[in-house]
Amino acid sequence: MFSRRSLFAGATALGGASLLPAIAHAKGSVASAIYPGTWEDAYRAIVAPALKKKDAVDLELQPLFAVDQIAKARAARGTPPFDAFVLDPGPRITGIEGGLFDKFDGKKITNASKLPAGTIDDWGIAVSAQVVGIAYNPKKVPAPKGWKDLITDPWVSKLGLTGFQTTFGTVSLIEIAKIFGGSETNIEPALVELKKVLSKVAAVGQPAAMPSLFQQGQCDVMYTNTQTVATLKGRGVDIEFVKPETGAITFFTTLHIAKGSAEVENAYKYFDVALSKDVQEALTKPPYNLVPVNKDVPLPADLPMKSLDEMATYVQHDWAKINPLRASWIEKFNKEMAK
């Protein structure tokens, strides 16, 4: 069984956004924040038409990264700028602690029984799984076995290094720290070891830049999620995913209803459609490559698992412990690792 603490835990102090007006809703509509890029493209192409067809509800999408969703909702002061959030574990906990979500009723989701245990709670529901590990170019380097390999030859001179700004970067660096005696609240051992080899590292960059750096051959090894690997592979890039010997990392992206939303019922309809078998299966296809949570959906062949139940054995993290430290980690990494 999944641990609710593991899957739904995490709190950075976020704030500072201008007061923005709420969306004026048309009848039969719901407004949702969505991650820019692949998620936005996928939801416009797949989820919005399915919701319109099934329930005659228009889906209005606002492309916003997780921290921006939280900041915008806080600035709105009780008049939500959208009806639904899509968040990773850290910002999710921030939203709970900030009272930004409506209480969630899983009984209103007809597809709830198709989800793995522990992926619904009082504040939201999982909509996509993420699996994090190591990506490498098989034509340039041998397959690494685990995190320690990344800072040894021949991999270190091909390594693309990124910091704590993303969930996948944070958990990967935590796992490197653990190899050298650290923990999910002590990342110093990772930074110590990385500083020793920094002059050898191929590239240090922002998270969003890493796929392009890999595609351009400026690095041939990086820590990332399976979605990025599948997307690059679809572009013809030589890339493979490795599940580290200590285990792949997993977390869930979740949906939440904004406190004060005037479109609560439409939000539940939106969530239910997004979790339906046909929609979830369509979202797994290129170019989107999202990992499903509906257990009736066949898993893509290149995922490092044969069923969603295997994820219960993967490495998970307690974001309630991580979030208070994360801002200082970002600052420290940027100061010490910038090349």
Order of alpha helices (4+ residues) and beta strands (2+ residues): alpha-beta-alpha-alpha-beta-alpha-beta-alpha-beta-beta-alpha-alpha-beta-alpha-beta-alpha-beta-beta-alpha-alpha-alpha
